[in-house]
Amino acid sequence: MKVVVLSDTAIADGGAETLSVLMAGLLAQRGVAVTYVAGDESTGEELASLGVDVMPIGAQRVSPISHLPALTAAIYNSRVRTYLDRFISERDDAETIYHVHTWSKALSPAAFQALAPVADRVVIHAHDFFLTCPNANYFNFKTEAPCGQVPMTLGCLTTACSKRSLSDKAWRVTRGMILNRILDRRMGWRILMVHDDMRDNFVAGGFDSKRLTTIPNPSIPFTSSAVDPVASKRFLFVGRLSREKGPDLACAAATMAGVDLTVVGDGEMRSALEATYPNVQFVGWRRKDELEPFARDARAMLLSSRSPEPFGLAVPEALGCGLPVMAASSAFLAADLERLGCGESVDVLDTPGFAARIAALSVDDARVGEMSRRALETYQQISPSPDKWVELILREYTKILAEQAPSSAA
């Protein structure tokens, strides 16, 4: 077996990006021959040190401040298509699996056109809904509610749902149209979902339910040993400081509740948040190995995303060290938190209500202690260890290759 990992970057600077790098490294450590094709110019020194062959294409990653050339390339990057066509023609064989992680910022839909001839051996890791929804999350950022539209229908195309502008929506729709033409649902693409509640949307988007597999994201707890959240009154937010992640909602509710809040993360909203909430501690982005002191000084973590999150990786990372989580009710993990008794589901758009829930938890030591105990006992029901995760992925690869093998019958 050989595995080709494709992702926008070889830099672990986001949840999905971190997982793609982690997966490649874990596979290499198990003796699997891994090639990592990065859409951008990143060379992945850490992966290279593990024996992963890192091959950067050198495309520019799109960002919220990207100009027209980068945005045009992100709709369809012919450089990526040419590179991958050559790569596949030179290196492909019947034992090669192609695993696509992120593709929307550099690789573009062109990657799938190059992969179409080997679609039966392609796994697409669905960290979000970009495969079906141009906005990635079935969410209208103007109304701050689920859009209620069927993707790429007239209703979808005429709804102003982007968090930025009409031109941003037009760009996303154009890319979605191209993607739909390339990603023929009749072909053998496998979709690896991070939460089973994603299934209905993918089936509605035309994907074969038999080719949808759920493998939850893995996690490593924030701390090396259990924390004591009862001993703290401070709440914690960990994530990108962008509108969809809702850091302003956490800041507003914590301020109204009169509790201390630490915000770990960076992004376009940081300067405005610091000016509006001088009472909140903003510490900027931190590496995973730098998060322990913040987790040990926290009573609970807040996941206050506006848009539905299929899997917020910080949730099991917090639970795994005994830190309860208050999560937006739209997050797919919110129901799991309630079911397992290790957190609470809250309406984060209702600031007074959110604040009241925070205030109640800030004085309820018994509840915090019970949720902490349940978190330690049950978090691996939400998120497997990295080793278990890669075992499940290898099992999926083996199944795919077995299905492609010619029959041994005479």
ABEGO torsion letter per residue (X at the ends): XBBBBBBABABBABAAAAAAAAAAAAAAAAGBBBBBBBABABAGAAAAAAGBBBBBAGBBBBBAABBAAAAAAAABBAAAAAAAAAAAAAABBAABBBBBBBAAAAAEAAAAAAAAAAAAABBBBBABAAAABAAGAGBBAAAGBBAGBBBGBAAAAABBABAABAAAAAAAAAAAAAAAAABBAABABBBBBABAAAAAAAAAAGBBAAABBBBBBBBBBABABBBBAAABABBBBBEBBBAAAGAAAAAAAAAAAGBBBBBBEBEAAAAAAAAABAABBBAEBBBAAAAAAAAAABABBBBABABBBABBAAAAAAAAAGBBBBBBAABAAAAAAAAAGABBBBBAABAAAAAAAAAAAAABAAAAAAAAAAAAAAAAAABBBAAAAAAAAAAAAAAAAAAABBBABX
